[in-house]
Amino acid sequence: MKPQGLLSELELLLLLTILNLGDEAYGVPIAREVAEHRGHPVSIAGVYSTLDRLEAAGLVASVLGEATPERGGRAKRYFRVTRRGLRSVHDTRRVLTKLWKSLPALDAKEPA
Amino acid sequence: MNRAVSLLLWLLDHLALGPHAESLAGDLEEELTNGRSATWFFYQALGAIILGLWNRIHNRLLALAFASAWSTLYTLWQFFSNGRLTPIDTTRFATLNWPYSSSVEIVTGILPAVTFIWLGLLLYILVRSDRDHRATPFHITLGLSVSLSVLLTATMGLMHHLSDTGLDLRLVTHRDFYLTLHLFAVSIPLALSLLTAILLSFPHTPRSSAYRTKLAR
């Protein structure tokens, strides 16, 4: 099948995070996991902006969940990766794996 | 909860910043309740508002830039379309009674401008139509008809303005009205008309409230 185009770093991270979180994939845990993997805080608006783009491209789908008092009565939006999104992740992994094969090993004696 | 936090949450809820604005506001409030600092909240909320506003206006800015740039090409269009779009010899109609004589002159004078605007709209639709931006036949028809009214109104306003500056409009023929020395000024009706056509031809992008409602189902 023809690849859909490579995913950016954040797009790939978001898709993998959503897959990892499963049924608990909504804004707060997604942003926390992405920040943990990246090693620095992320903007929740930036996360939603990318999710919005991924949703428009059909790579993720979302549904409104329950509203809780700690959220001021606002509903959570749960995300899931679509079949198309999963195919994009696989396509990206295939290309990256091919490129990583030619990655030279770091020589410990070599100066940085 | 202090006033600033309430105000920022209210803005996030009411500025219609995107299909996920409500969930975003909920996430920020949840994080604040769970112990995040107020400073963190302010940065996140302000960032969300700025990003959301940018997403809302950047399509309109693009349309404005295109309409302005396209209208500057009108001179070139006049050069190539000269005599081809209005091959009628208008002097033949000068002998007709009013209002027929004036009507023919107005139609032949405005036709190149209208064709130029419609061509600009067609080009914009071809370049910008994608999954997120779709021009429907209904909206295109609406855009074209309203843009014609805008062109006529803006042209009349411009003529009034030029009369005030002392320009004798009787010396400006129907053919070179848009080619007078006031090139910048005469491009305004063209740009306004094209901008109107573009904005009306593309119903609001998926970030509209209708799309949000659809997503919520």
Contacts between the chains, C-beta under 8 A, distances in Angstrom:
chain1	res1	chain2	res2	distance
A	26	B	23	7.3
A	26	B	27	7.4
A	27	B	20	7.8
A	27	B	23	5.9
A	27	B	24	6.6
A	27	B	26	7.7
A	27	B	27	3.7
A	28	B	27	5.0
A	28	B	30	5.6
A	28	B	31	6.1
A	31	B	27	7.3
A	43	B	44	6.4
A	43	B	47	4.9
A	43	B	48	7.6
A	43	B	51	7.7
A	44	B	24	6.2
A	44	B	27	5.7
A	44	B	28	6.4
A	44	B	31	7.9
A	44	B	44	5.5
A	44	B	48	6.9
A	45	B	24	6.4
A	45	B	44	6.9
A	45	B	47	5.0
A	45	B	48	3.5
A	45	B	51	4.7
A	45	B	52	7.0
A	46	B	47	7.4
A	46	B	51	7.0
A	48	B	18	6.9
A	48	B	20	4.7
A	48	B	23	7.5
A	48	B	24	5.2
A	48	B	48	7.7
A	49	B	18	7.4
A	49	B	51	5.9
A	49	B	55	7.1
A	51	B	20	6.9
A	52	B	18	5.9
A	52	B	19	6.3
A	52	B	20	6.2
A	52	B	207	7.8
A	55	B	19	7.8
A	56	B	131	6.1
A	56	B	132	5.5
A	56	B	206	6.0
A	57	B	131	7.2
A	62	B	20	7.7
A	62	B	215	6.8
A	64	B	23	7.7
A	64	B	215	8.0
A	64	B	216	5.3
A	67	B	26	7.6
A	68	B	30	7.5
A	70	B	29	7.2
A	70	B	30	5.3
A	70	B	33	4.4
A	70	B	34	7.3
A	71	B	26	3.7
A	71	B	27	7.4
A	71	B	29	5.4
A	71	B	30	4.7
A	71	B	33	7.9
A	72	B	9	6.7
A	72	B	25	7.3
A	72	B	26	6.5
A	72	B	29	4.6
A	74	B	22	5.3
A	74	B	23	6.7
A	74	B	25	5.8
A	74	B	26	3.1
A	74	B	29	7.0
A	75	B	22	6.8
A	75	B	23	6.6
A	75	B	26	6.7
A	76	B	23	6.3
A	76	B	26	6.5
A	76	B	27	7.8
A	77	B	20	5.8
A	77	B	23	3.8
